[in-house]
Amino acid sequence: MKYYDKLVFELSQPGRTAFSLPENRFPSAGKLPSALCRGEAPSLPQVSEPDVVRHYTNLSQMNFGVDSGFYPLGSCTMKYNPKINEEVASLPGFAGLHPLMGEKSATGAVKVYEELEKELAEITGMDRFTFAPCAGAHGELTGLMIMRQYHLSRGDSGRTKVIVPDSAHGTNPASAAVCGLEVVQVKSLENGRIDVEALKPLLDSSVAGIMMTNPNTLGLFETQIKTIAELVHGVGGLLYYDGANMNPLMGVVRPGDMGFDIMHLNLHKTFSTPHGGGGPGSGPVGVKAYLAPCLKEIKVSGFQGNFAVMLRALAYLLSLGKQHIREVGQYSTLNANYIKECLKDVYLLPIEGVCKHEFVFDGLINDGAKEGVPGASTLDVAKRLLDYGFHAPTIYFPLLFHQALMIEPTETESKETMDAFISVMRKIAAEAAEDPALLHDAPHNTPITRPDETTAARNPVLIHPQ
Ligand SMILES: *Cc1c(COP(=O)(O)O)cnc(C)c1O
């Protein structure tokens, strides 16, 4: 145990402080009413300034962030977030706004919403946006409520089903269920795309719509999207687009042109807000003009969402401009394909071909399994990566494969960083082939090794055992 592994309370020494206040020059000033005063002083840690600074600095270094290293967490888009966005978000004129201020006294903020709506509409091909949803999943729920409202507003109350591909992000079926809609799964083909022939028999007048991600969670572009749009619209259903990951498409193609009616974006992923560990997020929902009246009727949060995330998104868009927005898609796609091609001789690539911003391996080709020694799993590879200073990719998702390892480098990484990652991934593959047991115990160099993740989630111990 290092000395800084102690709680700040354990560092406490009676009488030690990190501050000195000037002597009270107004001893005659009235005392606070006793009802407002504590009976006894609060039990706060008594520590010096260096103790406090070292304590929190060391704690911050026990975690992994996109500012500490490469973070190829598929689907989560952990790109580098330009620091200028943080400055914009903390400008006092914005940071000091109160949510109850009238529009007239917050005209600058209103302008930010208008500008951002215009930019996002141009990128997506949608017409109107709401910024109220505070996460991608919250946006999905909002979008589905708009979809339901649209059907009901036309007196069409029999549309109770939502079609969701088996490759979808887990939030899609969850949002549909929360919205009170029945989830019907459509399966994927061997090539990872929606099986259009399997979709056809599911389509009738009970279908409210279909939720799709394109490129889907395997990082593959749905080439049949026009046909799917015609089929679903043909039976009166709507197309919902999960735009959490707009990285590969920005400035190249638009969901609105592919036939989608409603979509959400994850501003915290694609438009550069530091995220992970629960927020803050923003999942604005865009619709085609004919759905704008329904959009106005749906209220999903008290105010206008997480405004600071919108400021970062607008700063990001304006600093890139039209030309460089397009390069986000090109470089994120190039980077993903580069890593895929450099590793596919040692990690199993179940679906060959060009991917978009991310791709999925199905574990190691040679996992080192021998008589009496189990081979190295995807979990082992992920844990071993931490020893070498890289964040692990997303693992065991999507559920289509048993040993899924989902890698998304993003556009902000240099070739040198990716080469370092590739060489470590190859080294781990060699270690697995040689001695898989070494990987079963990884990580060896992190503050903790392998927690029991299920117990940690179900029975969290949130107080320090004294
Ligand atoms: C991240 C993600 C979501 C959910 O977004 P949250 O902000 O975490 O709620 C939905 N769909 C896809 C494809 C995603 O990658």
The ligand as a Gaussian input file, in Angstrom:
#p B3LYP/6-31G(d) Opt

LIG

0 1
 C      -23.530000       5.242000     -26.620000
 C      -24.610000       4.748000     -27.480000
 C      -25.947000       4.890000     -27.079000
 C      -26.371000       5.410000     -25.721000
 O      -25.921000       6.700000     -25.410000
 P      -25.864000       7.186000     -23.884000
 O      -25.513000       8.634000     -23.957000
 O      -24.827000       6.360000     -23.211000
 O      -27.218000       6.968000     -23.288000
 C      -26.918000       4.461000     -27.965000
 N      -26.597000       3.905000     -29.142000
 C      -25.326000       3.748000     -29.558000
 C      -25.043000       3.132000     -30.893000
 C      -24.291000       4.151000     -28.730000
 O      -23.020000       3.980000     -29.129000

